[in-house]
Amino acid sequence: MSTYVYGITASSHPALSKDVGGVGQPPRPVRVLKEGPLAALVSDAPEDLRPKRRELLAHSNVLAEAGATGCVLPMRFGSVAPDDDTVTGVLAERAEHYRERLTALDGKVEYNVKATHAEEAVLHHVLASNPEIRAMTEANRTAGGGTYEQRLRLGEMVVAAVKAQEAEDATDVQHTLEPAADAVSVGPDSTGWLANVSFLVARDGVENFLTAVDQLREGHPHLDLRVNGPLPPYSFVDPGPAEPADSAPGGRSAME
């Protein structure tokens, strides 16, 4: 049977509570595979695993339980290996890398920040900060709305100004919050977000980071910010130089 991998810890990591269930229905028991100084939190992999809410929560709960008592390198949902031996083989092969990551991420959590514009607010902001747009808006209003060409030109100017504001605000999000974090990982471009950035934050620095988020909101009232965390440091776990293990059908490569 294939092996589902939740995360990697030190072999000395405290054992999980027996009440913690893994993915699957009924929940698969979570096991620990040890290889030298490292260990992997695993269970048998369901054949019909899908990213449903119950399964996603089960994956997250295992990592939350493990993270409460020590550092854990989280694997993405759906990480599957052909068998237990493949998992321990990868632990042995990448031991130096995983030990370095466990040391680097110990005592740290991830916060993901996504930003988008509040439509009405950003239009007011652009109008207030752009004299040319203000002048053309007023001229069109005085002329009873202006000609079709004038309205078209004004619309093009507003669109260009909003695009420029998006780029400026994306930079501001990262630069404002970066000093309160130990590391930054820029997420993939996603429709609807002008910024998608993950920050690695020391647990004892969370209050400072959230204060910086509040200051960002106050200074940019035209931004809608969505902050998700604290999370396991998914964005800061590099699988290392070796090739990933083969993936079981329908799943991700183990240790990826």
C-alpha positions, 0 to 999 in steps of 0.5 A: 500500500502507498504511504501518505507523508504529512511532514518530517521531524527530528527522530527525537520529536515527541510522539503524537497523541493517539487521538490524532487521525490522518486522512481517509475514511475512516481516518488512517492511524498516523505512524512514525518512520525513523531514519537516523536523526530524522523521522517522517509522519505518515499513514497508509494512503487512501486509494481514492484520496481527494482534496475534500474539506475533511481530508484537508483538515486531517492533514492540517491537524496532524501538522498542527499537533506535531508543530505544537511540540517541535519543528516539523517540515510540512509536506503539501497535501497529497504527498504520496510515496510508493511505500515506507522504504521509499520514504526512509530512503529519501530521509537518508538521502537528504538527511543533511538538507532536512536537518538544516531546514529543521534547524532554520525553521525551528520556532518559526511560522508562516503568514500568507498575505494576499492583497487586492484593491477596494474598487471604490477606494482605489478610484478615489485614491487615484483621482486624488493623487493624479492632477491630470485625471482630476482636471479631465474629470472636471472638464468632462463634467463641465461639458455635460459628460464630454465627447465619446473620445474624451470619455474614452481617453479618461477611462484609459487614463484611469485604467493605466493609473490603477495598473500603476497603483497595483504595481506600487502597492504590491511593492509596498506590501512586501517592503512594509512587512519584510523587516518584521519577517525572517524570510519572504517567499513570493507566491505565484501570480493569481488572478484577482490578487495584486500581491501574494506573499508568504512571510517566515516569522519567529513565534516571538515576533508574531506581535510585531509582524501583525502590528506591521500589518495593521500599519500597512492597512492604516497607510493604505486604506484602498487595500483589502488585505487577507492574512492567513496564519500562523501556518506551518512554513510550507513556502520555506521547505525546499525539497533539496537537490535530489530528485523527488521520489516517484508519486503514486497515481493521483498524488504528489511526489513524496517529500516534495 
